[in-house]
Amino acid sequence: MHFAKEGFYSEHLVRAYSDGEVTVGARSYRRSIILSADRLVDDWRPQEHHELTAEDLEPVVAMQPEIVLLGTGRALRFPAPRLTVGLLQAGIGVEVMDTAAACRTFNILLAEDRNVVAALLLR
């Protein structure tokens, strides 16, 4: 599925998502990534929902976003509250959704010039 707001450009705009792959700008990724308006981390350790730890979210906290979109793969899977408590304690909002929805929402918030980070698990 391709999606991008007409006339809006960012090198970190999500151009496409399919099961196990996301295209950001002109490059495709098959491993989990962290994405913000000005940064892309393409070596994010967890690949599946059950691998996620609180330590995996520390780079997200360091980016100091207003909101984090946690894409949990092809299905919506809520992480244990202990995993996201660090984000909430830092005053960062957390929205959990499947990765396709997280990609769409990231693009919308990015186009609105919001301080958003997407942590996208691809499996």
Order of alpha helices (4+ residues) and beta strands (2+ residues): beta-beta-beta-beta-beta-alpha-beta-alpha-beta-alpha-beta
